[in-house]
Amino acid sequence: MSALRGVAVAIVLAWLVPAPAVAQDLQGTLKKIRDSGTITIGYREQSLPFSFRSDDGKPTGYSIDLSSGSSPAFSSSSSCRSSTSSGWP
């Protein structure tokens, strides 16, 4: 009876051990970003306070600040081989 119990315990433990995760291939936007090395971000000129043109004509607002701040984070990512950043028009 103890041999059967040992087999049952081994089966339960083997079932509880998770299988190794397999990475999925990138698709869509993430694949485009990886292949090109650039992230294209658009904004609306009249979406106060998220994005708007200031008096000097430069894009300003919460979304612009957030987008500008996330660029260095993507650049330092180990999965990003290279990145390109260009200023707002």
PyMOL commands that set and color helices and strands:
alter all, ss='L'
color gray80, all
select helices_A, chain A and resi 2-16+28-36+62-75
alter helices_A, ss='H'
color red, helices_A
select strands_A, chain A and resi 46-47+51-53+59-60
alter strands_A, ss='S'
color yellow, strands_A
deselect
rebuild
show_as cartoon
